[in-house]
Amino acid sequence: MGETTSPRDPIVFDALWSGVINDWDNDDRHHRFLEHARLEGSLLDAAARYRPLKDDPERAPVAQKRLEAIAFLATQELLAHKTERRKGTPRWVVALAVSVCLALLAWVFAAFTR
C-alpha cells in the first residue's frame, strides 16, 4: 500500500489516538479522533492506525466500523470538492478540427488549380 502523509499536528493526532487506544469502547474518543483527522486532512493516517487492529479479535468489530466511517468521510470530502464537468466540446478540439479542414481545403484547391 502507499505511504501515509504525516498529520499537520502530530502531537494532537497522537494524543487523540492514545485516548482511543486507552478507552477503546468510548465512541466519543473515536469520534473526536476521526473529526480531527478529517479536519487535518489525515484520514489516510487514521485508517493506517485502525487497519492493523482489524486482526485483533477483541478490537476488530470497532476497527472495521471506524474504517468504514473513514471511507465514508473520505468519499464525502471528494464529493464536496467535486468540480462540475464542462459541457460541450473543448475549444482546442474545435480549433484542431477547423485547422485540419482548412488544410484539406487548401490542399484540394491547390490540386485543382494546377
C-alpha positions, -999 to 999 in steps of 0.1 A, spaced: 0 0 0 11 36 -4 29 57 21 10 78 45 13 115 49 22 129 83 -6 148 101 -1 186 103 -2 184 141 12 150 151 12 158 188 -25 163 189 -31 134 165 -10 110 186 -26 122 218 -61 116 204 -51 82 191 -37 73 226 -70 83 240 -88 60 216 -65 30 224 -67 36 262 -105 39 261 -114 17 231 -151 13 239 -157 51 242 -174 62 210 -168 98 217 -130 93 217 -132 76 182 -155 104 170 -131 132 182 -101 114 166 -118 109 133 -131 145 133 -96 158 140 -82 136 112 -109 148 88 -102 185 96 -64 180 93 -67 160 61 -52 130 78 -79 104 71 -53 81 55 -32 82 87 -63 74 107 -70 44 85 -34 33 89 -39 33 127 -71 13 126 -61 -12 99 -38 -34 120 -65 -36 147 -88 -55 123 -67 -86 131 -73 -82 169 -103 -104 178 -114 -80 206 -110 -48 186 -119 -60 151 -156 -50 151 -149 -15 162 -119 -11 140 -139 -23 110 -167 1 118 -142 30 121 -126 21 88 -160 22 71 -165 56 87 -132 68 73 -142 56 39 -174 74 42 -157 106 53 -132 104 25 -159 100 0 -178 130 14 -146 151 11 -142 141 -25 -178 149 -33 -176 182 -16 -147 192 -38 -160 178 -70 -159 203 -99 -187 205 -124 -177 189 -157 -176 213 -186 -203 208 -212 -196 209 -249 -165 202 -270 -133 216 -257 -120 247 -276 -88 230 -286 -106 202 -303 -127 227 -323 -96 247 -332 -78 215 -344 -108 204 -364 -110 238 -381 -73 238 -388 -74 203 -404 -104 212 -425 -87 244 -438 -55 225 -446 -75 199 -465 -94 226 -484 -61 243 -493 -47 210 -505 -78 203 -527 -78 239 -540 -40 236 -548 -46 203 -566 -74 216 -589 -56 249 -598 -25 232 -612 
